[in-house]
Amino acid sequence: MDEISSSICRLPKSARVDIEFQELGYTVPQGRNGSKLILRNISGHFRSNQLTAILGPSGAGKSTLLNVLAGYKCRTATGEILINGKPRNMKLFRELSRYIMQEDLMQPMLTVQEAMMVAANLKLGHEVSKKEKENSIAEILELLRLQSTTHTQTTQLSGGEKKRLSIALELLNNPPVLFLDEPTTGLDDLSCSQCVNLLKQIAQGGRTIICSIHTPSAKMFSVFDNVYIMSAGQCIYQGYGPEVVPFLADIGLECPKHFNPADFIIEVACQEYGNFQDRIVSAIDNGKSTYAKSKTHQNNEEIQYSQGIHIFEQEISLRGSSWTMQFSILLLRMWKQMYRDKSYLILRTVLHILIGCLVGALYIGMGKDGSKTIFNFGFYFTCIIFFMYIPMMPVLLQFPREYQMIKREHFNKWYRLSAYFAALTTSTIPVQLVLGSLYITMVYYLTDQPMELGRLATFYAICMLTGIISESFGLLIASQLSLVNAMFVGPVLAVPFMLLAVYGFGSGYENIPSLIKFAMYFSYLRYSLEGLIHTMLTGREKLRCPEDEDFCIWTDLDLFMKQMGMENTILWLDFVALIVIYVIFRFGFYYLLRQRLRPNKTFMALEYIGRLVKSHIAR
């Protein structure tokens, strides 16, 4: 115990937070059958300075209880949750607690030290000096036995190291409450034991540590200060782990000698020895009481519990960084990750060069050839298609994975979503500008377009604007869909934009159906194509007709534009339309992402209807 105390003293003790819940219920819709009750009016109390484990067979409601207590899922929950004897203030509680989810998602391309420093800068802000942050990081890494992985990239860590790093990242601003969903999943016996012992050390610093866990070994079972065992959404035991044996003996269930008590009560919960559910739930009053073999021990626990309650008379906040600091930290992190992902950068560069060479070879020397005027039209269309798919496809592939990390970091109050949105918007611009310049330089020269600075600058601006709109469109889709669905829906939804971009050229605008005309206003590719054609063909002399051609029909470019029905194109109006569409797509992405992370009543209703429809179709 002295060793534990000395190792934990380097983390400052946090404010005591005791959690109590009464008559907690939670239901989910289930199609035609109405709804399914997951939590059945359970009660319980989890104290500070203790490591509490929530156990139970699959489907017992462990993760649901953890989610409701952490505030991750609490919209349809009934009952009352008390913090230090008072009703929970969700806004304040979110500031005090952190939730470490089961999947150990780590930001790639960062070392452990860099990941910790990013978290420290976001969580601690300017008020703490760099030296103090480095000292805190070193102490936490040493406590969690990660000091040897300081310069190891997060993606190269073992399962146990990733789990400990997830805990280390959330310990930096010393939260009073930690929730962990299945912290031992995927770990071997030694790693499990180390993880649980470390959590107990952290709890003894005055924190409230609550985790859901599969059946632990008998040795690990005795490490927990308190276990809360569930079965079919009800509490069947609450108290010190090894005392579950006399508790079951009082009911008439004898645990065999040399048998793991945790395994035994889980088997009881699964009714392998008969249906004792009602008797066990009644004996513990569905979590309202705590079993203690010794009445003296029970009274001492109650005294300790009452003395440990400290009412929060004023709001407590774990101070973080300012919006500007969050933006700069996230932007630098994104740029560092992009720069270090050499294979991806090389692949994108090679792709731009190869497609640039291919397009340039297909339309080589046609820019001033009077017999190839119609081919120039195809060249401009090819360019906007390039700047639609190339920026959009990586977003559809990457962002659904990124969303899982955003969900964890944003829920745990690392940064404001607006700061992340601004950093994401800014971070991709340099790469797009550089690679876009590479492609445009190649195709513009190879196709022999007019070497006039004004035309080249406008051509470049329209292509770049098309690219960032396409990226925003991809983000809009990826913010709401899984990886597989996004990769399917994105290219499919892009097809109408392409069709509407070229529909009606040469047939007269008045002959286009009214519905198609209305839809054409929403195709940003049409504005891009009109802008390119107007920029590259307006105000030019007649093109030269090659000597080997008998007749060139469209050497007069003004006549060509008139026959294509584009003589009245207004360039500045196309630019305004593209900018408006960019703003709509980009802020539409921000709005939908915000609603997915923290939905309002309208989105909650739509989500509820969606679940009903999905379950109805499934049946």
N, C-alpha and C positions, 0 to 999 in steps of 0.2 A: 504493500500500500504506500509506503514512503517513496518508492520508485515512481509510482503513478503520480503522486502528488507533486514531486519535483519536476516531472516531465510536463505536467499540465500548467504549472505556475507561469510559464512563459506566455501563455495566452491570458490576457486579463479576464477576470471573472465578469460575467455579464449579469444584467438584471434578471431576477427570478421571474419566470413566467410559468404559472400552473394552468393547465387546460382541463376543463371539466365539461362534459356534454351530457345532456339529459333528454331522454325520449327521442333520440335521433332516428329519423326515417328518411329513406331515399328510394324513389321509384323511377323506372324508365318505361317509356311506351313500348308496347309489344304488339303492334298491328291490330288484328281483329280481336285479340284477346284482352284488349284494354292496356293494362300496364303490369309490370313485374316489380314486386317489392324486393329491393336488394337489402336494405337495412331495416330491421323490424323493431323500432322504438328502443334502441339500445342506449345504455348509459355507461359512463366511465369517467375516471379522472387520472390524468397523467401529470406527474409532478416534476418540477425542476430538480436538477442534481441527480436525475435518474435516467437510465437507459431503458426504454420501454420497447418491447417487441409485440407486434400484432401477428398472431399465428392463426392458422386454420386451413382446412382442405381447400382445394380449388373450388371457386364459386361461392366461398363463404362470405365474401364482401370485404376482404382485407384492404385491397387497393381502393375500393370505393370509400371506405371509412377514412383512409389516409387522405384521399383527394378532398373529401368534404372538410376534414379538419384543417387541411392546408389552405382551403379556399380555392382549390383548383376546380372543383365541381361543387357548387353550393347553391345553384339557382333553384333547384326543385327540392332541396333538402328541407325537412321539417324538424322541429325540436329546437333546443336551445344549446348554444355553445358559450361557455363562460370562460373568461380570461381573468385569472386572479379574483374570481368571485363576481365579476361584472360581465354583462352581456358583451359579446365580442364586437369591437369596432373593426370592420373588415379592412378599412383603409390603414388604420394604425397597425393591425395585426400583420398585414402584408409587409409593412416596414420592418417588423420585428422577426419575421420567420423566413426561412429559406427551404426550398423543396428540391431535393436531389432525386431526379427521376431515374428510372431503371436503366435506360439506355445511356451509356457513357459517351455521349456525343462531344467530341473535342474539336475546337477550331484547328484545321489542318495547317501545315507549313509553319507552325510555331513551336519553339522549344518550351519545355516546362517552365523555365525561368521567364521567358517572354510572355507566356500565357498568364502566369501569376502576376507579372508586372502590369499587364493590360488590365486585369481584374482589379489590382490594387489601385491603379490610377482612376478607374471608373468608380470604384466603391469609396475610396478615401479622399479623392479630390486634391486640391492644392493645400489644404490645411495640414496635411502630413507631408513632411519632407521626403525626398527620394531616399535618403539614408535610412530613415525610419521604416519606409516601405520595404526596403531591401532587408533590413533586420527582421521585420515581421515575416517576410517571405521565407527567409532562411530558417527561422524558428519553426514555422508551420511545416515546412518540408522535412525538417529534422524530426519533428513530432510524428509525422505520418510516414517516416522512413522513405522519403523520396529524394534525399539529398544527393544520391548517386545518379539521379536521372535529370539533373538540372539542365544539361545541354542536349538532352534527347528530345527529338520531335514527338509531339503528342500522339501521332499516328503509329509510332513505333513502340509505344508502351505496352506492357502486358495487361491482361484483364484486371488483375488486382491493382496494378499501378494506376490505371485509368480511373478505377473506382476511388482510390485514395486521392487522386488529383481532383476529381469532382468535388470531394469533401473539402480539400484544401482551398479551392477557389471560392467556396462559400464561407470559409472561416475568416477571410481577410478582414471583414468589418465586424467580426465577433457577434453574430446574430444570437439572440437568446434561445431561439427555437429552430431545430433542424428536423425536417421530415425526410425520410429516405425510403424509396420504394424498391424493395428487394435488393439491398446492397450486397448480398452474397451470391447473387445469381451468376453462374458461369465461373465461379472461383473454386479452386481446389480446397481441401479441408484445412490446410495450413493457412492459406490466404483468407479463408472465411474466419478462422480463429483470430488472425491478426487484425482483420477489419473490425470485428466485434469488440475486441479488447481496446482498440484505438478509439472506437466510438464511446466506450465506457469512460476512458480517460477524459475525453472531451466533455462528456456529461458531468463529470465530477468537478468541472470548473464552474458549475452553476447553471449549465444549459439544460434545456428540455430536449432530449433526443428521442424521436419516435420513428420506428422503422417497421415495415412489413417484411416478413421473412418466411421461407419454407421451413419445414421441420428441421431444427438444428440438432447437433449431437448433444448427448447428455451433458458433456462438459460445457459446451457453449450455452446450453439451456440454463445452467446455473450462473452464468455471467450476467444475465439480464437482471436488473433490479426489479422489473415488473413485466409480467407477460399478460397480454390480453388475447384470449383465445376465442375464436368465433366459429360458429357453425350455422349455416343457413340464415345468415343475416342477424343472428342473435349472439349474445355473449354467454359463453358456458364456463368461463373461468377468468378471474382477475386477481393477481397477487404474485408472490414470489414463485418462480418456476418449479423448483423441487417440491414445494408444498402441494403441488397438484396431486401427488400420490395419496397423502392422507385425506385430501378433499374428495377424491373419487372413492376412497375406502369408506368414508362416511355415507356415501350413497349406495355402497354395496358392490363396487367394482374394484377388485384387487389387482394392482399392477404386478405382473410377474417379476421376480427378482432378476437382476441383470438385464432389465428391459428399459430402453430409453423412455423416460416419462413423456417426453414430447411426442414420440411416435405413438405411445399408448393412447394419449388423449385425442390425438388426431384420428386414430382408429375408432375410438369411442364416438367421435363426432361424425364419422362416416357410418355409424350404426353397425359396425362389424360384431358387436357383442349384444345387439338388441337396441331397441329404441329407448334411450334414456334422455332424449333431448329435453322434454318438458321438465323432468326432475332436476337436471343439471342447471337449466336456465333459472328455475325457481330457487335453487339453492344459492345462486349468486345474485338473484333478483335482476337478471338480465343486465348485469354490470353496475347496478346501483351500490353494491357492497363489494368489499375486497376480502378475500379469504386470507386468514392468518391462523396458523395452527395454535399459536400462543396468544391468548387474550391480552397479555401484557405487551407483547410485541405489537399487536394491533393498536392498543391505546397509545403506545409510543409513536407509532406511525401517524396517528391522527393528530397528536400534539405537534409533531414535527411538521406536518402538513399545514396546520393552522398557523404555526409560527412562520412558515415560509411564505405566506401570502403577503404580497405587497401590492396595494392598489395603485394603479397608474393615475395620478391626479392630473397630469399634464401629458401631452402627446410626446412620445419618444420617437426620434427618427435616427436611423443609421445614415449619417450624412454621406452624401455622394458628391459627384463632380457636377459642374455647371453644364449647361447645354452646349456651350462653345467647346468646352474641354471634351465632352463626350463625342462631339462631332469630329474633332481633330484626332482623338485616340482611335476611334473606329475607322476613320479614313486612312490613317497610317497603317492600321492593322490590315485593312483590305489591300492596300498597295503592296505591303510586304508579302502578303499571301500570293498576290498575282505575280510579283517579281520572282518569288521562289518556285512557283509552279512552272519550271522551265519547259517541261515537255508540252504543256498546254500552250504556252506562248509560242514555242517553235511550231507546233501544229497549226495554230491560227495563222502565223506568218507564212508558212509554206502554202497553206490553203489559199491565202490572198494572192500569193505569187502565181501559183498554178492556175487558179481561175482567171487571174488577170492576163496571163499568157494565152490561155485558151480563148477568152473573149476577144483579146487583141488580135489573135490569129484568125478568128472567124470573121472579123470585120476590118481586117488590115487594109489601110489606105482608102477606106470608103468615105471618109468625112468630107472630101472635096470632089468626089466623083459624081458627076451629074447622072450617071446611069444607075447609081446605087443609092439614090435618095431614100427609097423605101426601106433599104437595109439600115440606114441611120436610125430610122424610127425603131426598128428592132433592137438596135444597139442601146438606145436610151431605155427601152423597156427592160432589156436584160440587166442594165445597171440597177434599176430600182428593185428588180427581183432579187439581185445579189444583196442589196442593202436591206432587203426585208428578211431574208432567211438567215443570213450569216450572223447578224446580231441577235435574232430571236431564238434560234435553236439552242445555243449554250445556256441561255436563261431558263428555258423549259427543262433542261437537263439538270441544272445546278440548284435552282432556287427551292424546289420542293424539299431537298435535303437541307438546305440552309434554313428553311423555315423551322425545322425541329430545334435547331440551336437558338434561333431567335426566340422561340416559344419559351425555352428554358431560361435564357438570359433576361428576357423582358419580364417574365413572371417573377424572377428573383430580384428585380429592381436594379439591374446593372446600368441601364440607360433608358432614356425616353425613346419611344418609337420614332418620333419626329427627327431626332438626332441620327438614328440609324438610317432612316429614309434619305435624309440629306447626304449622308456619307456614301450610301449606295449609289445615289444619283450622280454624285461627283466622281466616284472612284473609277467608273468605267469610261469616262470621257477621254482621258489621255490615250488609252489603248485604241479606242475607236478612231480617234483623230490620226494617230500614227499609221495604223494598218489601213485605214480608209485612204489616206494620202498615198500609200504605196500602191494600192490597187488603181486609184484614179490616175496617178502619174503614168502608169504603164499603159492602161487602155486608152487614155486620152492621146498619148503620143503615137501608139501603134495604129490607131484608127484614123490618124491624120485629121483631128479636129482643129478648128481655127485657133491659132496660138495668140489669143487676145486675153489679156489679164482679166478683164471684166467678165468675159464669158467663162473662163476657167474658174474664177472665184465663185460665180453664181452656180456653176455646175457642181463644184465641190460643196457648197453650202446646202444645196438641195439634197445631194446624196447623203451628207452627214445628218441632216435633219430627218431624212427617211430612216436612217439607221437607228437613231435614238428613239424615234417613234415606234419602230418595230421592237426594240428592246423593251420599251414600256408596255407594248401590247403583250409581249411574252410574259412579263412580270404580272400583268393583270390576270392572265390565265393561270400562271403557276402559283399565284397567291391563294388560289382556292382549290386546286386539284392536286392529286398525287402525281408522282413522277410518271407512271405509265399513262394515266389519263391526260396529263399535260402534253406529253410527247405525241399523243394521238390528236387531241383537240386543237392544239396550236396550228399545225400545218393545214388541218381541214378548214379551220376558220379563216386562214389566210387566202384560200382559193377565191371566195367571193370578192375580196379586195382586188385580186388580179383580174378577174373577169370584168368587174365594173370599171377598172382602169382603162380598158381598151374598147369597151362596148360603145357602139354607135359611131366610131370614127369612120368617116367617108360616106356614111349613109344619111347624114343630115340630122341635126339635133331635134328638129321638129318631129321626126319619125320615131323617136324613142318613146316607149310607153311611159305614162306618168309615174307608175310605181317604180320603174327602173330609174327614171330621172331622180326620184326622191332618194333611192338607195345610193345613187352615185355621189350624193353629197357627203356620204359617210366613208367613202373610199379614199384614204389618204394617198394611196398609190396613184390615183387619177390626178390629184393636185401635183404630185411629184412629177408625173409624166408630162403634164401640161407645162409645168415650169421648165423642165429640161428642153422640151421641143421649142418653146418660145425663146428660151435663152440661146439655143444653139442655131436656130434657123432664121430668126427675125433679123432684118437689117443687113443681110448679106447679099453680095453680088451673085449674079447667075453662075451656077456651077459649070465647070468645063466638061464637055462631053468627049469621052475618049475617041480617038481616031478609029479604033476597031469597032465602034458602035455605029449603026446606021442612023439611029434616032434615040434621043434621050427625052423622055416625056416630062420629067420634073427637074429641069435645070433651074427653073424659076421657083425659088423656095417660097415666095409669097403666094404663088398659085397653088403650090403643094399644101400649104397650111389652110388655104381657103377650101380646097377640095376635101381636106380632112376635117373641116368644120372647126378649126382652131384659130381663125383669124381674129376673134374677139377675146382671146385669152389675156387676162390681166395678171402680170407676174406678181405684183405686190399682194394681190388678193390670194394667190396660191400660197405665198409665204405665210400670210396671216392665217389661212385655213390650216396649214401644217402646224403652226405654232399652237393654235387652239386645240387641235386634235392631240398634240403632244401633252399639253397641260391636262386635258381630260383623261387621257390614258394614264399618265404618271400619277396624278392625284386620285384617280379611280383605283389604281393599285394600292396607294397608301390607305384609302378609305376601306377597301375590302380587307386588306391585311389587318387593319386595326379592328374591324368587326370580327374577324376570325379569331383574333387574340382576346378581344373583350367586346362581345356582341351587345348591341342595344336590344330593346324589346322587340323591335321589328325583325331583326335578324334572328333572335331567339325563337320567335313565332315561325319564321320561315324554316329554321333548322328543325323545329319540332314537326312541322308538316312534312318536311323532307324525310325525317325518320319514319313517320307513319306511312308515307307512300312507299318507301323502300321496303319496310317490313311487310306491307300489304302485297307488293309485287313478289317478294320472296316466297310468300305463301301461295 
